[in-house]
Amino acid sequence: YKCEVCGKTFGLRASLAQHSNVHAETRPYFCEQCGKTFTQQGALRRHQRIHTGEKP
């Protein structure tokens, strides 16, 4: 599956759909502690370690 905006390709349609948030500036994931928003759930999870002190 290929992104029509930037040409990046993905093996899964769901991955392309998630990537599309980058171009649409949609940031559906947000940190409940500080309000920062993210385009991907994984980025939110990484960010939340700032608040918990958890190591990867």
C-alpha distances in whole Angstrom, upper triangle without the diagonal:
4,7,9,12,12,9,8,5,5,6,7,6,9,9,7,10,12,11,12,15,16,16,17,20,20,22,22,23,27,30,33,35,35,32,30,26,23,19,18,20,21,22,25,26,26,28,30,32,34,36,36,37,35,34,30
4,6,9,8,6,6,4,6,9,10,9,12,10,7,10,12,10,11,14,14,13,16,18,19,21,22,24,27,30,33,35,34,32,29,25,22,18,18,21,21,22,25,26,26,28,31,32,34,36,37,37,35,34,31
4,5,6,5,5,6,8,11,12,10,12,10,7,9,11,8,8,11,11,10,12,15,16,18,19,21,24,27,31,33,32,29,26,23,19,16,16,19,20,20,23,25,25,26,29,31,32,34,35,36,34,33,30
4,6,6,8,9,12,15,15,13,15,14,10,11,14,11,9,13,13,10,12,15,17,20,21,23,27,30,33,35,34,31,28,24,22,18,19,22,23,23,26,28,28,29,32,34,35,36,38,39,37,37,34
4,6,8,11,13,17,17,15,16,15,11,12,14,11,9,11,10,8,10,13,15,18,20,22,25,28,31,33,31,28,26,22,20,16,18,22,22,22,24,27,27,27,30,32,32,35,36,37,36,35,32
4,6,9,12,16,16,15,17,14,11,13,14,10,10,13,10,9,12,14,16,18,21,22,25,28,31,33,31,29,25,22,20,16,18,21,21,21,23,26,25,26,29,31,31,34,35,35,34,33,30
4,6,10,13,15,14,16,14,11,13,15,11,11,15,13,12,15,17,19,21,23,24,27,30,33,35,34,31,28,25,22,18,19,22,22,22,25,27,26,28,31,32,33,35,37,37,35,34,31
4,7,10,12,12,14,11,9,12,12,9,10,13,12,12,15,17,18,19,21,22,25,28,31,33,31,29,26,23,20,16,16,19,19,19,22,24,23,25,28,29,30,33,34,34,32,31,27
4,7,9,10,12,9,8,11,12,10,11,15,14,14,17,19,20,21,22,23,26,29,32,34,33,31,28,25,21,18,17,20,19,20,23,24,24,26,28,30,31,34,34,34,32,31,28
4,5,7,9,6,6,10,10,9,11,14,14,15,17,19,19,20,21,21,25,27,30,32,32,30,27,24,20,17,15,17,17,18,21,22,22,24,27,28,30,32,32,33,30,29,25
4,7,9,7,8,11,12,12,14,17,18,19,21,22,22,22,22,23,26,29,32,34,34,32,29,26,22,19,17,19,18,20,23,23,23,26,28,29,31,33,33,34,31,30,26
4,5,5,7,9,10,11,13,15,17,18,19,21,20,20,20,21,24,27,29,32,32,30,27,24,21,17,15,17,17,19,21,21,23,25,26,28,30,32,32,33,30,29,26
4,5,5,6,9,10,11,13,15,16,17,19,18,19,18,20,23,26,29,31,31,29,27,23,20,16,15,17,17,20,21,22,24,26,27,29,31,32,33,34,32,31,28
4,5,5,6,9,10,12,14,15,16,17,15,16,15,16,20,23,25,28,28,26,24,20,17,14,12,13,14,17,18,19,21,22,24,26,28,29,29,31,28,28,25
4,5,5,6,9,10,12,14,15,16,15,15,15,16,19,22,25,27,27,25,22,19,15,12,10,12,12,14,16,17,18,20,22,24,26,27,28,29,27,26,23
4,5,5,6,9,10,11,12,14,14,15,16,17,20,23,26,29,28,26,23,20,16,13,12,14,15,16,18,20,21,22,24,26,28,30,30,31,29,29,26
4,5,5,7,10,11,11,13,11,13,13,15,18,21,24,27,26,24,22,18,15,11,11,13,15,16,17,19,21,22,23,26,27,29,30,31,29,29,26
4,5,6,8,10,10,11,10,10,10,11,15,18,21,23,23,20,18,15,11,8,7,9,11,12,14,15,17,18,20,22,24,25,26,27,26,26,23
4,5,6,8,9,10,10,11,12,13,17,19,23,25,24,21,19,15,12,8,8,11,12,12,15,17,17,18,21,23,24,26,27,28,27,26,23
4,5,5,6,8,8,11,12,14,17,21,23,26,25,22,19,16,13,9,10,14,15,15,17,19,20,21,23,25,26,28,29,31,29,29,27
4,5,5,6,5,7,8,11,14,17,20,22,21,18,16,12,9,6,8,11,13,13,14,17,18,18,20,23,24,25,27,28,27,27,25
4,6,5,7,8,11,12,15,18,21,23,21,18,15,12,9,6,9,13,14,12,14,17,17,17,20,22,23,25,26,27,27,27,24
4,5,8,10,13,15,18,21,24,26,24,21,18,15,13,10,12,16,17,16,18,21,21,21,24,26,26,28,30,31,30,30,28
4,5,9,11,14,16,20,22,25,23,20,17,14,12,10,13,16,18,17,18,21,22,21,24,26,27,28,30,31,31,31,29
4,6,9,12,14,17,19,22,19,16,14,11,10,8,11,14,17,15,15,19,20,18,21,24,24,25,27,29,28,29,27
4,6,9,11,15,17,20,18,15,13,9,8,6,10,12,15,14,14,17,18,17,19,22,23,23,26,27,27,28,26
4,6,8,11,14,16,15,11,9,6,5,4,8,10,12,11,10,14,15,14,16,19,19,20,22,24,24,25,23
4,7,10,12,15,15,12,11,7,7,6,8,8,12,11,10,13,15,14,15,19,19,20,21,24,23,24,23
4,7,9,12,12,10,9,6,5,6,7,6,9,9,7,10,12,11,11,15,16,16,18,20,19,21,20
4,6,9,8,6,6,4,6,9,10,9,11,10,7,10,12,10,10,14,14,13,15,18,18,20,20
4,5,6,5,5,6,8,12,12,10,12,10,7,9,11,8,7,11,11,10,12,15,15,18,18
4,6,6,8,9,12,15,15,13,15,14,10,12,14,11,9,13,13,10,13,16,17,19,20
4,6,8,11,13,17,17,15,16,15,11,12,14,11,8,11,10,8,10,13,15,18,19
4,6,9,12,16,17,16,17,14,11,13,14,10,9,12,10,9,12,15,17,19,20
4,6,10,13,15,14,16,14,11,13,14,11,11,14,13,12,15,18,19,21,22
4,7,11,12,12,14,11,9,12,12,9,10,13,12,12,15,17,18,20,20
4,7,9,10,12,9,8,11,12,10,11,15,14,15,17,19,20,21,20
4,6,7,9,6,6,10,11,9,11,14,15,16,18,19,19,20,19
4,7,9,8,8,12,12,12,14,17,18,19,21,22,21,22,20
4,5,5,7,9,10,11,13,15,17,18,19,20,19,19,17
4,5,5,6,9,10,11,13,15,16,17,18,17,17,15
4,5,5,6,9,10,11,14,15,15,16,15,15,12
4,5,5,6,9,10,12,14,15,16,14,14,13
4,5,5,6,9,10,11,13,14,13,14,13
4,5,5,7,10,11,11,12,10,11,10
4,6,6,8,10,10,11,9,9,8
4,5,6,8,9,10,10,11,11
4,5,5,7,8,9,11,11
4,5,5,5,5,7,8
4,6,6,8,9,11
4,6,8,11,13
4,5,9,11
4,6,10
4,7
4
